[in-house]
């Protein structure tokens, strides 16, 4: 299923993007919010993909793609929209969708911190 590969790759790329943004900011609150995000998201993506494979079999090939957005709020708003839109293309198994909910929770929390605590 190509949707799982694209979805998980976008989320793993978000860790790299957040890490670079973390290094480039001069705002301590933004620095901390991005640090918390990039530390947490890889484990959630790993949980999602391993649970998917336990139910549906191995994932396939991953296309290489990466873009760096310098504005963290803009990036996380786009990521939030991406997850909202693309989760419907994933299997509707409750355990998988629950992990997607956890991912959205992390994105939402990060956005709150970026927009209100910086």
ABEGO torsion letter per residue (X at the ends): XAAAAAAAAAAAAAAAAAAAAAAABABAAAAAAAAAAAAAAAAAAAAAAAAAAAAAEBBBBBBBBBBBBABAAAAAAAAAAAAAAAAAABBABAAAAAAAAAAAAAAAAAAAAAAAAX
